[in-house]
Amino acid sequence: MIKGLIITHGNLGKELVAVAEAILEEKVDIECISFDWRGDGTGAVHKVEHYLGQHRESNVIIFTDMFGGSPTNICYKFNRKNIEIITGVNLPGLLKFLTYKDKDIPFNDFVKLIKKEAIEGINIISEFLGEKKK
């Protein structure tokens, strides 16, 4: 089983999870940590350490909101063989994680699948529909 943790500025992660639960019509198994950017991040680091300590035997994907942002920066030290960090969390990537996390997919392949889905979920509608008329 693969576990998931979302760390975002403010309540972004919690809102993404709420939307995912509404779409999937079920409670989902993923933890959220809201990063308080007014502090030094110590509280968030302790929460990540606690979560990873509870799931040390599992593969874990940590989703953060933005590469280079504080939630991502505090996670660098946790990057190891059974832990991967995916930045730029979005709804398509999160839904792929939630619906495929219990399938028998090698961890590294699964991480790449989530990234692919997240990227493919970003589109420019005018490119999709055809060029806009000037």
Secondary structure, 3 states (H helix, E strand, C coil): CEEEEEEEECCHHHHHHHHHHHHHCCCCCCEEEEECCCCCCHHHHHHHHHHHHHCCCCEEEEEECCCCCHHHHCCHHHCECCEEEECCCCHHHHHHHHHHCCCCCCHHHHHHHHHHHHHHCCCCHHHHHCCCCC
